[in-house]
Structures are given as structure tokens and as C-alpha cells.
Amino acid sequence: MAQPEDLLYSREHEWVKLDGESATIGITDYAQEQLGDIVYVELPKIGTEIEQFFNVGVIESVKAVSDLFTPMSGKVVEINETLEGDPAAVNREPYGAGWLFKLKLTDPDEAKSLLNAAAYEKTTAG
């Protein structure tokens, strides 16, 4: 799957959709494909202040348990509560209904350290 051009990406396979001082975070199609069928997602709590690249949760699949890192710093303002009853939404729609959480950014300039779609695709090639 080609990576959406309007998103930024981390080397840890998370994506960011920027909207002013807010950001929506999810995992990439590559990440969900590597994990396999996702059966549980542990997200940060609303109100939690998190720092860029820190571990903020867990994604559990039938194959493995993987740490979830945040590609940007901020305060968690919303989580995708749908995932509690339907964690497989991350597999079906990693860039849509499978988003994970939203942040009010503390440092929007951190986006400069992330990758565009073309650069991210190079990290996942072969």
C-alpha cells in the first residue's frame, strides 16, 4: 500500500496527521501488516503529557506484543474508543478508522524530525 502523502512518519512506523496545533496518531499499514491480526490496543489516558518517541502504550497481535511510541510530544486530548471493542480496525483501516489517539502539540517543530511518505517507504523497502 502506498503511504498517504499528507501524513508524516516515524522510523518506528507511526504516522502523524497535523492539523494546526493538533495531531492524530496511528500506526502505518506496514506496521499492522508486520504485526498480523491485532487483538488488543492499550492507549495513553486522556490528559497524559507525553514526549516525542516515548513508549505510550502497547499493541498486541496474535504474533507479538509491541510497544507503541509517540512521534510527537503533547497532551492526549482524545483516544479512539472504538478500538476497545474492535482493535482489528487498525488492520482494516490503519489510516482511517484505525487511528489511535490525538494530541494537542507542545512543540509543532518536532514534525521536522519526521519522514515524508517517500522517505518512509525507503525505510520499509526490502
Backbone as ProteinMPNN parsed JSONL, in Angstrom:
{"seq_chain_A": "MAQPEDLLYSREHEWVKLDGESATIGITDYAQEQLGDIVYVELPKIGTEIEQFFNVGVIESVKAVSDLFTPMSGKVVEINETLEGDPAAVNREPYGAGWLFKLKLTDPDEAKSLLNAAAYEKTTAG", "coords_chain_A": {"N_chain_A": [[0.854, -1.184, 0.0], [0.607, 2.171, -0.871], [1.957, 4.954, 0.857], [-0.008, 7.469, 2.42], [0.318, 10.743, 1.171], [-0.145, 13.064, 2.629], [0.585, 12.74, 5.223], [2.955, 12.451, 7.978], [5.774, 10.469, 9.01], [7.212, 8.168, 11.392], [10.321, 6.481, 12.159], [9.693, 4.346, 13.658], [7.375, 3.41, 12.688], [4.96, 4.813, 13.032], [2.312, 7.073, 12.144], [1.535, 10.549, 11.498], [-0.942, 12.959, 11.419], [-1.116, 16.231, 10.849], [-2.838, 19.062, 12.16], [-2.959, 22.125, 12.466], [-2.307, 23.007, 15.731], [-2.783, 20.509, 16.603], [-2.615, 16.908, 16.458], [-3.204, 13.809, 14.877], [-2.6, 10.438, 15.581], [-1.373, 7.302, 14.436], [-0.708, 3.833, 13.51], [1.324, 2.625, 10.833], [0.401, 1.13, 7.652], [2.294, -0.749, 6.948], [3.285, -1.45, 9.497], [0.994, -2.597, 10.75], [0.638, -4.751, 9.092], [2.968, -6.24, 9.521], [2.578, -6.914, 12.197], [0.314, -8.545, 12.157], [-2.897, -10.033, 12.894], [-4.507, -7.813, 14.92], [-5.316, -7.835, 18.308], [-5.617, -6.459, 20.66], [-5.379, -3.184, 22.008], [-3.582, -0.917, 23.861], [-3.917, 2.255, 24.938], [-2.643, 5.618, 25.601], [-3.82, 7.509, 28.454], [-6.418, 9.98, 28.408], [-5.457, 13.327, 28.823], [-2.877, 12.811, 29.581], [0.481, 13.836, 29.518], [2.842, 13.543, 27.029], [6.064, 12.654, 25.69], [8.033, 13.136, 22.726], [8.788, 10.241, 20.883], [8.61, 8.531, 23.068], [7.558, 5.58, 24.852], [4.171, 4.868, 24.818], [2.12, 3.084, 25.028], [0.673, -0.133, 24.151], [0.49, -2.531, 21.557], [-1.136, -5.431, 20.8], [-0.909, -8.429, 19.065], [-1.841, -11.476, 17.329], [0.609, -12.531, 16.863], [2.591, -11.109, 18.298], [3.563, -8.857, 21.009], [3.796, -5.452, 20.943], [5.517, -2.418, 21.622], [4.115, 0.843, 21.697], [4.965, 3.87, 20.328], [5.196, 7.448, 20.571], [5.19, 9.771, 17.947], [5.352, 12.488, 18.299], [5.424, 15.194, 20.73], [3.093, 16.037, 23.335], [-0.178, 16.717, 24.744], [-2.499, 14.259, 25.485], [-5.581, 14.371, 24.007], [-7.699, 13.01, 23.008], [-8.807, 9.656, 22.551], [-9.101, 6.764, 20.455], [-11.831, 5.289, 21.069], [-13.291, 3.29, 19.898], [-11.578, 1.24, 19.321], [-11.38, -0.321, 21.567], [-13.443, -2.217, 21.561], [-13.118, -3.144, 19.019], [-10.357, -3.826, 18.009], [-9.24, -4.709, 15.631], [-9.802, -2.855, 13.719], [-7.591, -1.348, 13.277], [-6.072, -2.98, 11.635], [-7.759, -3.151, 9.382], [-8.222, -0.481, 8.539], [-5.766, 1.327, 8.735], [-5.09, 4.017, 8.269], [-7.41, 5.342, 8.599], [-10.299, 4.651, 10.162], [-8.847, 3.255, 12.025], [-7.189, 4.916, 13.541], [-5.239, 6.002, 16.419], [-4.774, 7.889, 18.697], [-5.21, 11.375, 19.695], [-3.371, 14.402, 19.867], [-2.72, 17.498, 21.604], [-0.38, 19.515, 20.513], [2.854, 20.158, 21.955], [5.186, 21.054, 20.884], [5.227, 21.912, 17.84], [7.305, 22.059, 15.964], [8.691, 19.679, 16.112], [7.832, 18.092, 14.09], [9.566, 18.394, 11.997], [11.497, 16.474, 12.329], [10.447, 14.174, 11.411], [9.517, 11.798, 8.803], [8.743, 12.19, 5.288], [6.309, 10.725, 3.006], [7.699, 9.41, 0.866], [10.321, 9.116, 1.885], [9.782, 7.53, 4.112], [8.834, 5.191, 2.887], [11.182, 4.224, 1.8], [12.46, 3.27, 4.058], [11.091, 0.97, 4.583], [11.425, -0.674, 2.473], [12.398, -3.714, 1.02]], "CA_chain_A": [[0.0, 0.0, 0.0], [1.341, 3.437, -0.89], [1.723, 5.763, 2.053], [-0.655, 8.754, 2.127], [1.277, 11.845, 1.038], [-0.454, 14.171, 3.538], [0.982, 12.359, 6.579], [4.372, 12.317, 8.3], [6.026, 9.124, 9.516], [8.386, 7.934, 12.235], [11.039, 5.25, 11.84], [9.068, 3.29, 14.456], [6.181, 3.018, 11.934], [3.751, 5.557, 13.356], [2.031, 8.2, 11.259], [1.009, 11.761, 12.122], [-1.688, 13.898, 10.576], [-1.094, 17.519, 11.529], [-3.962, 19.974, 11.964], [-2.625, 23.257, 13.338], [-1.594, 22.603, 16.945], [-3.245, 19.172, 16.961], [-2.118, 15.827, 15.622], [-3.784, 12.48, 15.016], [-1.52, 9.461, 15.524], [-1.753, 5.915, 14.187], [0.419, 3.041, 13.014], [1.295, 2.518, 9.378], [-0.046, -0.11, 7.045], [3.428, -1.675, 7.067], [3.332, -1.932, 10.881], [-0.107, -3.518, 11.044], [0.875, -5.957, 8.299], [4.006, -6.994, 10.221], [2.024, -7.415, 13.45], [-0.728, -9.548, 11.948], [-4.216, -9.701, 13.438], [-4.419, -7.082, 16.192], [-6.363, -8.293, 19.218], [-5.719, -5.57, 21.827], [-4.622, -1.939, 21.918], [-3.545, -0.133, 25.097], [-3.607, 3.635, 24.558], [-2.43, 6.512, 26.739], [-5.039, 8.093, 29.019], [-6.689, 11.382, 28.085], [-4.845, 14.233, 29.788], [-1.474, 12.446, 29.782], [1.503, 14.589, 28.776], [3.795, 12.574, 26.512], [7.215, 13.218, 24.993], [8.34, 12.546, 21.436], [9.462, 8.938, 20.791], [8.474, 7.743, 24.29], [6.584, 4.494, 24.853], [2.912, 5.372, 25.359], [1.101, 2.052, 25.05], [1.006, -1.455, 23.649], [-0.387, -3.151, 20.561], [-0.973, -6.875, 20.898], [-1.458, -9.184, 17.939], [-1.72, -12.917, 17.525], [2.023, -12.882, 16.715], [3.538, -10.425, 19.19], [3.174, -7.655, 21.747], [4.728, -4.402, 20.531], [5.366, -1.118, 22.246], [3.614, 1.941, 20.871], [5.719, 5.089, 20.598], [4.559, 8.635, 20.021], [6.102, 10.501, 17.077], [5.415, 13.901, 18.679], [5.11, 15.495, 22.127], [1.871, 16.785, 23.549], [-1.147, 16.255, 25.737], [-3.518, 13.416, 24.866], [-6.889, 15.013, 24.123], [-8.734, 12.074, 22.573], [-8.359, 8.321, 22.137], [-10.067, 6.083, 19.605], [-12.508, 4.339, 21.954], [-13.795, 2.191, 19.074], [-10.596, 0.147, 19.308], [-11.577, -1.182, 22.73], [-14.286, -3.33, 21.145], [-12.776, -3.547, 17.655], [-8.955, -3.493, 17.739], [-8.903, -5.072, 14.259], [-9.966, -1.675, 12.857], [-6.226, -0.92, 12.93], [-5.696, -3.791, 10.472], [-8.608, -2.855, 8.221], [-8.106, 0.916, 8.106], [-4.735, 1.956, 9.572], [-5.043, 5.467, 8.056], [-8.763, 5.871, 8.746], [-10.979, 4.301, 11.409], [-7.907, 2.633, 12.953], [-6.308, 5.872, 14.219], [-5.068, 5.625, 17.819], [-5.045, 8.975, 19.643], [-4.974, 12.745, 19.23], [-2.577, 15.226, 20.776], [-2.506, 18.94, 21.479], [1.079, 19.517, 20.43], [3.622, 21.102, 22.76], [6.265, 21.573, 20.04], [4.946, 21.548, 16.443], [8.549, 21.955, 15.185], [9.164, 18.298, 16.109], [7.449, 17.487, 12.807], [10.731, 18.453, 11.103], [12.32, 15.278, 12.522], [9.724, 13.026, 10.859], [9.75, 11.49, 7.39], [7.62, 12.276, 4.362], [5.907, 9.402, 2.524], [8.749, 8.799, 0.05], [11.425, 8.727, 2.769], [9.324, 6.406, 4.935], [8.765, 3.996, 2.047], [12.555, 3.714, 1.649], [12.823, 2.545, 5.282], [10.39, -0.309, 4.636], [11.709, -1.429, 1.25], [13.288, -4.869, 1.038]], "C_chain_A": [[0.894, 1.24, 0.0], [0.973, 4.255, 0.345], [1.009, 7.063, 1.659], [0.363, 9.895, 2.177], [1.063, 12.962, 2.06], [-0.09, 13.868, 4.99], [2.496, 12.416, 6.715], [4.546, 10.988, 9.019], [7.254, 9.087, 10.411], [9.066, 6.652, 11.778], [10.491, 4.058, 12.627], [7.71, 2.894, 13.881], [4.878, 3.607, 12.46], [3.565, 6.654, 12.316], [1.417, 9.337, 12.053], [0.257, 12.558, 11.067], [-1.777, 15.198, 11.363], [-2.323, 18.348, 11.163], [-3.748, 21.144, 12.92], [-1.791, 22.793, 14.518], [-2.033, 21.228, 17.435], [-2.651, 18.15, 16.003], [-2.89, 14.557, 15.93], [-2.663, 11.484, 14.748], [-2.103, 8.065, 15.238], [-0.517, 5.113, 13.826], [0.221, 2.83, 11.512], [0.75, 1.162, 8.91], [1.057, -1.17, 7.147], [3.458, -2.279, 8.476], [2.217, -2.928, 11.166], [0.061, -4.827, 10.284], [1.916, -6.852, 8.983], [3.478, -7.622, 11.509], [1.065, -8.581, 13.234], [-2.014, -9.096, 12.615], [-4.094, -9.07, 14.823], [-5.615, -7.445, 17.06], [-6.558, -7.378, 20.427], [-4.851, -4.347, 21.6], [-4.732, -1.22, 23.26], [-3.054, 1.254, 24.733], [-3.336, 4.486, 25.787], [-3.758, 7.107, 27.21], [-5.177, 9.553, 28.59], [-6.12, 12.25, 29.209], [-3.373, 13.958, 30.036], [-0.572, 13.316, 28.912], [2.558, 13.581, 28.322], [4.881, 13.271, 25.71], [7.518, 12.433, 23.724], [9.191, 11.279, 21.589], [9.419, 8.113, 22.08], [7.426, 6.655, 24.09], [5.301, 4.992, 25.523], [1.814, 4.311, 25.429], [1.617, 0.761, 24.447], [-0.007, -1.846, 22.572], [-0.084, -4.645, 20.58], [-1.647, -7.535, 19.692], [-1.342, -10.662, 18.241], [-0.264, -13.361, 17.458], [2.924, -12.314, 17.808], [2.855, -9.319, 19.983], [4.228, -6.611, 21.42], [4.442, -3.109, 21.272], [4.89, -0.108, 21.22], [4.36, 3.203, 21.296], [4.981, 6.278, 20.004], [5.562, 9.409, 19.168], [6.22, 11.987, 17.406], [5.024, 14.061, 20.143], [3.789, 16.243, 22.219], [1.033, 16.195, 24.652], [-2.222, 15.459, 24.996], [-4.887, 14.054, 25.103], [-8.036, 14.099, 23.698], [-8.079, 10.732, 22.259], [-9.471, 7.708, 21.286], [-10.724, 4.967, 20.423], [-13.09, 3.149, 21.193], [-12.876, 0.983, 19.151], [-10.748, -0.795, 20.492], [-12.398, -2.414, 22.349], [-13.924, -3.89, 19.779], [-11.326, -3.185, 17.326], [-8.533, -3.808, 16.303], [-9.148, -3.924, 13.276], [-8.602, -1.142, 12.435], [-5.735, -1.703, 11.715], [-6.468, -3.366, 9.219], [-8.363, -1.459, 7.654], [-7.052, 1.659, 8.926], [-4.68, 3.48, 9.425], [-6.413, 6.119, 8.204], [-9.309, 5.56, 10.125], [-10.051, 3.683, 12.45], [-6.918, 3.596, 13.602], [-6.287, 5.547, 15.713], [-5.43, 6.724, 18.808], [-4.726, 10.32, 19.017], [-4.264, 13.533, 20.317], [-2.807, 16.704, 20.523], [-1.003, 19.089, 21.588], [1.714, 20.543, 21.356], [4.753, 21.721, 21.946], [6.035, 21.153, 18.585], [6.199, 21.412, 15.577], [9.129, 20.545, 15.18], [8.826, 17.591, 14.795], [8.625, 17.473, 11.831], [11.608, 17.211, 11.223], [11.653, 14.024, 11.949], [9.956, 12.906, 9.357], [8.515, 11.779, 6.544], [7.348, 10.861, 3.829], [7.017, 8.695, 1.757], [9.915, 8.308, 0.912], [11.019, 7.544, 3.643], [9.306, 5.117, 4.116], [10.158, 3.383, 1.852], [12.957, 2.9, 2.878], [12.176, 1.169, 5.342], [10.661, -1.183, 3.423], [12.726, -2.542, 1.527], [14.021, -5.054, 2.29]], "O_chain_A": [[1.833, 1.333, 0.791], [-0.168, 4.242, 0.806], [1.382, 7.692, 0.669], [1.162, 9.992, 3.108], [1.986, 13.728, 2.334], [-0.415, 14.645, 5.887], [3.227, 12.429, 5.724], [3.59, 10.443, 9.571], [8.203, 9.85, 10.231], [8.458, 5.832, 11.089], [10.786, 2.907, 12.307], [6.971, 2.132, 14.505], [3.82, 2.986, 12.354], [4.523, 7.106, 11.69], [0.856, 9.135, 13.13], [0.76, 12.798, 9.969], [-2.427, 15.264, 12.406], [-2.785, 18.339, 10.022], [-4.278, 21.162, 14.031], [-0.7, 22.252, 14.34], [-1.697, 20.826, 18.549], [-2.24, 18.479, 14.89], [-3.193, 14.26, 17.086], [-1.876, 11.654, 13.817], [-3.173, 7.706, 15.73], [0.595, 5.641, 13.833], [-0.899, 2.856, 11.003], [0.66, 0.201, 9.674], [0.78, -2.342, 7.402], [3.637, -3.487, 8.627], [2.459, -3.983, 11.753], [-0.329, -5.887, 10.772], [1.763, -8.073, 9.019], [3.877, -8.728, 11.873], [1.016, -9.503, 14.048], [-2.2, -7.906, 12.872], [-3.637, -9.707, 15.772], [-6.765, -7.379, 16.625], [-7.552, -7.504, 21.143], [-3.742, -4.441, 21.076], [-5.832, -0.946, 23.739], [-1.923, 1.422, 24.277], [-3.745, 4.13, 26.893], [-4.711, 7.193, 26.435], [-4.186, 10.265, 28.431], [-6.283, 11.944, 30.39], [-2.685, 14.782, 30.638], [-0.83, 13.507, 27.724], [3.106, 12.846, 29.144], [4.66, 14.333, 25.128], [7.289, 11.225, 23.654], [10.178, 11.258, 22.325], [10.114, 7.102, 22.183], [6.522, 6.791, 23.265], [5.333, 5.477, 26.654], [0.694, 4.609, 25.844], [2.819, 0.576, 24.256], [-1.194, -1.534, 22.666], [1.058, -5.068, 20.403], [-2.792, -7.236, 19.354], [-0.811, -11.056, 19.28], [0.074, -14.443, 17.938], [3.902, -12.948, 18.203], [1.737, -8.904, 19.68], [5.421, -6.854, 21.599], [3.29, -2.752, 21.517], [5.219, -0.192, 20.037], [4.382, 3.558, 22.474], [4.227, 6.13, 19.043], [6.675, 9.676, 19.621], [7.082, 12.676, 16.861], [4.381, 13.189, 20.726], [3.412, 16.983, 21.311], [1.46, 15.307, 25.39], [-2.783, 15.929, 24.006], [-5.303, 14.253, 26.245], [-9.2, 14.375, 23.988], [-6.951, 10.675, 21.77], [-10.635, 8.094, 21.394], [-10.228, 3.841, 20.46], [-13.353, 2.106, 21.791], [-13.328, -0.159, 19.059], [-10.299, -1.94, 20.437], [-12.081, -3.528, 22.769], [-14.366, -4.98, 19.414], [-11.08, -2.338, 16.467], [-7.565, -3.23, 15.809], [-8.742, -4.012, 12.117], [-8.467, -0.554, 11.362], [-5.053, -1.145, 10.857], [-5.895, -3.239, 8.137], [-8.305, -1.276, 6.438], [-7.397, 2.527, 9.728], [-4.265, 4.169, 10.357], [-6.56, 7.317, 7.962], [-8.86, 6.114, 11.128], [-10.411, 3.589, 13.623], [-5.912, 3.157, 14.159], [-7.2, 4.897, 16.222], [-6.292, 6.527, 19.665], [-4.077, 10.412, 17.976], [-4.515, 13.361, 21.51], [-3.057, 17.124, 19.394], [-0.42, 18.82, 22.638], [1.198, 21.648, 21.528], [5.231, 22.804, 22.283], [6.587, 20.146, 18.141], [6.165, 20.721, 14.559], [9.97, 20.232, 14.337], [9.467, 16.603, 14.435], [8.675, 16.63, 10.935], [12.384, 16.918, 10.314], [12.228, 12.937, 11.997], [10.52, 13.801, 8.728], [7.384, 11.636, 7.01], [8.066, 9.919, 4.161], [7.254, 7.506, 1.97], [10.434, 7.213, 0.694], [11.829, 6.65, 3.888], [9.72, 4.067, 4.606], [10.292, 2.163, 1.751], [13.717, 1.939, 2.756], [12.649, 0.293, 6.066], [10.178, -2.313, 3.352], [13.755, -2.334, 2.171], [14.801, -5.998, 2.415]]}, "name": "protein", "num_of_chains": 1, "seq": "MAQPEDLLYSREHEWVKLDGESATIGITDYAQEQLGDIVYVELPKIGTEIEQFFNVGVIESVKAVSDLFTPMSGKVVEINETLEGDPAAVNREPYGAGWLFKLKLTDPDEAKSLLNAAAYEKTTAG"}
